[in-house]
Amino acid sequence: MRFRSLVVWVLALFMVSESALAGLAVPSTYNAKVNTAISQNLQTSFIKRGFAANDPRYGATLDAVSNVATTAAMAVGGGVVAGATWPAILAGVGISAVASVAVPWVMNKAINWLWGSGTNDGKVQLSGADMGTGDPTKLPGMPATYPLVFTAIGPNGSGFFYDTSGGQPKVRMFRTLELQCVGMSSCGVPAPYSNLNLNEDFATIWDSQTTHRFWARRQNVLLSSVKGAGGNYTNTYDQVWELTTPTTNPITAPYQGTYKSPADLVNDLPADAANQPVTAQMMADALNALWKKAAENNPNVLPWSAADPIKAGEVQPWLDANPNGVPKGGDWFSPVSPAGGTAVPIPKTGIDPGGNPGNGGDPSTGTGPTCGGTGQPRCGVDVDDSGFDGKSADASGLSTQLDKLDANYQARVDANQGDHGVSWRDMLPDLRFGMPKVGCQAIPLDLTAVSSGLRFNLDICDNPLIVLIKQIEAWALYVFTAFYIWRRFRSSEVPAGAEQ
């Protein structure tokens, strides 16, 4: 029983030790984050550069990016696409041609990434305070004199040396200054040394990279003095300051960045960088490299321009709008395709000239839209124009037909809104069953006896007062008639008991 417990304990210790030495933890399965980010940011860049959304070269460009990535993956993965990582693919498509300076790799970490070129093409050099410690024995040896330290580091620089003298090897850190003072009153001190007092041998320095506090002791001053116009002297000070921690703790050796293949970088990177988002500049460099390679000698794709490359500012809005989709440090080294895949997939979500309106998201799975949002490409529109098959595109005569329709419509509106001469005053006399309407005629007047030719008709029918009198007269006659009929009906009734 004791032996079994010992075996379990040893195995557990071994597993912990392996985990601690594994470096960056990367996903073992394909998750499409980098692939999707490349697709959507490329499409956004296409739009920004004025390419029409229905340009057939959209899809062709994405296909070409997939092809060049697949070719590179096959080359570095031994014929197995999923065996490659994105750094290896980007190195294979010649990213060093568009990314020649060190840039931050992930957010919230002081880790710089530099693509190699020339004899180091296909390799990467890492640097930065968050790369951890390195092997002190690989540092350069301590120079014999302080002037040689200044020569090795150069003016206004810093450096680490490994000192094996005295039987107690240790790491020593130095910073150098080169100051020019006119006369004895004005000296220009470069940042971050503006707090140094040149009249003292000790000063406090805050290291700008690690934000650690150091004590600095001026070890040596080399002075040259040149007399200038007006009798003033320009004095040049070459100073070497050795930095030690306030508590005299040993200074650790920094990470010694050398050019390595992408596969060898994983063990050097700190484990906590796996969950940090990749920076916009890293994404922009990747997009430029892939698009540039895809457009080489290919007239069927959208052209990439060295004068207008994709910039980090174009990528940042997408990163901000898609926090769950931003590739992280671990994703950067994850498989580029599903297991057994024969190509590096570049999704065609968002813009598809073939009529696909894009992926609007799936609430049931929690996935968001891939088009139409901030930093995303515009969604396509699927238009069904099958009803126009066989129809002529000639629009001549259309204006005349529209004018006719408009005139017809206006005539109907005018007819509905006009005065039709119908009112209750006109309708009520018609309800008088069996009674003729009361008519009105003009009165002819003949006054020729008074004056020759004096003959005319007196028309008072349209006078409002006469019209009202006419209507009262008509209704009075109607009421009188109705009353007369009712009296005759009552008088004709047989009295009770008179029947035989």
BELSULFEN-V415591 format. One record per backbone hydrogen bond with DSSP energy under -0.5 kcal/mol. CO is the residue of the C=O (numbers start at 0). NH is the residue of the N-H. If there is no record, write none. Layout:
<<CO,NH> <CO,NH>>
This chain:
<<0,4> <1,5> <2,6> <3,7> <4,8> <5,9> <6,10> <7,11> <8,12> <9,13> <10,14> <11,15> <12,16> <13,17> <14,18> <15,19> <16,20> <17,21> <18,21> <23,25> <31,35> <32,36> <33,37> <34,38> <35,39> <36,40> <37,41> <38,42> <39,43> <40,44> <41,45> <42,46> <43,47> <44,48> <45,50> <46,49> <51,54> <54,57> <55,59> <56,60> <56,301> <57,61> <58,62> <59,63> <60,64> <61,65> <62,66> <63,67> <64,68> <65,69> <65,343> <66,70> <67,71> <68,72> <69,73> <70,74> <71,75> <72,76> <73,78> <76,79> <78,80> <79,82> <80,83> <83,335> <84,88> <85,89> <86,90> <87,91> <88,92> <89,94> <90,93> <93,96> <94,97> <94,98> <102,112> <104,278> <105,108> <108,110> <109,129> <110,104> <111,126> <112,102> <113,124> <115,121> <116,119> <117,120> <119,122> <121,261> <122,115> <123,259> <124,113> <126,111> <127,130> <128,131> <131,254> <133,135> <134,137> <135,138> <139,161> <144,148> <145,149> <146,150> <147,151> <148,152> <149,153> <153,156> <156,175> <158,173> <160,162> <160,171> <161,141> <161,163> <162,169> <163,166> <164,167> <169,162> <170,250> <171,160> <172,242> <173,158> <174,240> <176,238> <178,236> <179,187> <180,182> <180,234> <181,184> <181,185> <184,186> <185,181> <186,188> <187,189> <189,192> <192,195> <195,197> <196,199> <200,217> <202,204> <202,215> <204,206> <204,213> <206,210> <211,206> <212,245> <213,204> <214,243> <215,202> <216,218> <216,241> <219,239> <220,222> <221,237> <223,235> <225,233> <227,230> <228,231> <231,227> <232,182> <232,234> <233,225> <234,180> <234,236> <235,223> <235,237> <236,178> <236,238> <237,221> <238,176> <239,218> <239,219> <240,174> <241,216> <242,172> <243,214> <244,247> <248,244> <252,133> <254,256> <255,257> <259,123> <260,263> <260,264> <261,264> <261,265> <264,267> <264,268> <265,23> <269,272> <270,273> <271,274> <272,275> <272,328> <273,329> <275,328> <276,106> <278,282> <279,283> <280,284> <281,285> <282,286> <283,287> <284,288> <285,289> <286,290> <287,291> <288,292> <289,293> <290,294> <291,295> <292,295> <294,297> <297,300> <304,307> <305,308> <310,313> <310,314> <311,315> <312,316> <314,317> <314,318> <315,319> <316,320> <317,321> <321,324> <321,325> <326,277> <327,331> <328,332> <329,332> <330,333> <331,85> <331,86> <337,340> <340,80> <342,344> <344,346> <348,350> <349,351> <349,379> <351,354> <355,351> <357,359> <358,369> <358,370> <361,364> <361,365> <361,366> <366,361> <372,375> <376,371> <380,382> <381,383> <382,384> <384,387> <385,388> <387,390> <394,397> <396,400> <397,401> <398,402> <399,403> <400,404> <401,405> <402,406> <403,407> <404,408> <405,409> <406,410> <407,411> <408,412> <409,413> <410,414> <411,415> <412,416> <413,417> <417,419> <420,422> <422,425> <422,426> <423,427> <424,428> <426,429> <426,430> <427,430> <428,431> <430,432> <431,434> <436,438> <441,443> <442,457> <444,446> <444,455> <446,449> <446,450> <450,453> <452,454> <453,446> <455,444> <456,458> <457,442> <457,459> <459,462> <462,466> <463,467> <464,468> <465,469> <466,470> <467,471> <468,472> <469,473> <470,474> <471,475> <472,476> <473,477> <474,478> <475,479> <476,480> <477,481> <478,482> <479,483> <480,484> <481,485> <482,486> <483,487> <484,488> <485,489> <486,490> <487,491> <489,492> <494,497>>
